[in-house]
Amino acid sequence: MSNLVPVPVPGADAPMQAAQINGRAFVAFRPLCDSLGVDPDTQAKKLRGRSWATTVLSTVVAAD
């Protein structure tokens, strides 16, 4: 089960909404980058080069 929780983001004007799943917060990457004013593709490339960074691609379908 997941709940939406606010996650404070340094440098952003407002907290981001994150899905809390099994006690861990998951944030949508592109909206996070947009709120910080950084390029998502460049940031993804930088994260792939870091051993400590973990990214997960999850496909979701919204209920109509």
C-alpha positions in Angstrom: 0.0 0.0 0.0 1.2 3.5 -0.7 0.4 6.9 0.7 1.3 10.3 -0.6 3.6 12.2 1.8 5.3 15.6 1.5 9.1 15.4 1.3 11.1 18.6 1.9 13.6 19.3 -0.9 16.4 21.8 -0.3 16.3 24.5 -3.0 12.7 23.9 -3.9 9.9 26.4 -3.1 7.6 23.7 -1.7 7.9 20.1 -0.6 7.5 17.4 -3.3 4.7 14.8 -3.0 6.2 11.3 -2.8 4.7 7.8 -2.6 5.5 6.1 0.6 5.9 2.4 0.0 6.9 0.1 2.8 8.3 3.0 4.8 10.4 4.4 1.9 9.6 7.6 0.0 9.7 7.5 -3.8 9.7 10.7 -5.8 8.9 11.2 -9.5 12.2 12.2 -11.0 11.2 14.6 -13.7 8.8 16.7 -11.6 11.6 16.9 -8.9 14.1 18.2 -11.5 11.5 20.6 -12.9 10.9 22.1 -9.4 14.6 22.6 -8.9 15.1 24.0 -12.4 17.6 21.4 -13.5 17.7 19.3 -16.7 16.4 15.8 -15.9 18.4 14.1 -18.6 21.7 15.6 -17.4 20.9 14.7 -13.8 20.0 11.1 -14.8 23.3 10.8 -16.5 25.1 12.1 -13.4 23.2 9.7 -11.1 24.1 6.7 -13.3 27.7 7.5 -12.7 27.4 7.4 -8.9 27.8 4.1 -7.0 25.5 5.2 -4.2 22.7 6.3 -6.5 19.8 4.0 -7.1 17.1 4.7 -9.7 14.0 2.7 -10.5 11.9 3.0 -13.5 8.3 2.2 -12.7 5.5 2.3 -15.3 2.1 3.2 -13.9 -1.3 3.6 -15.4 -3.7 6.1 -14.0 -7.2 5.0 -13.3 -9.7 6.6 -15.7 
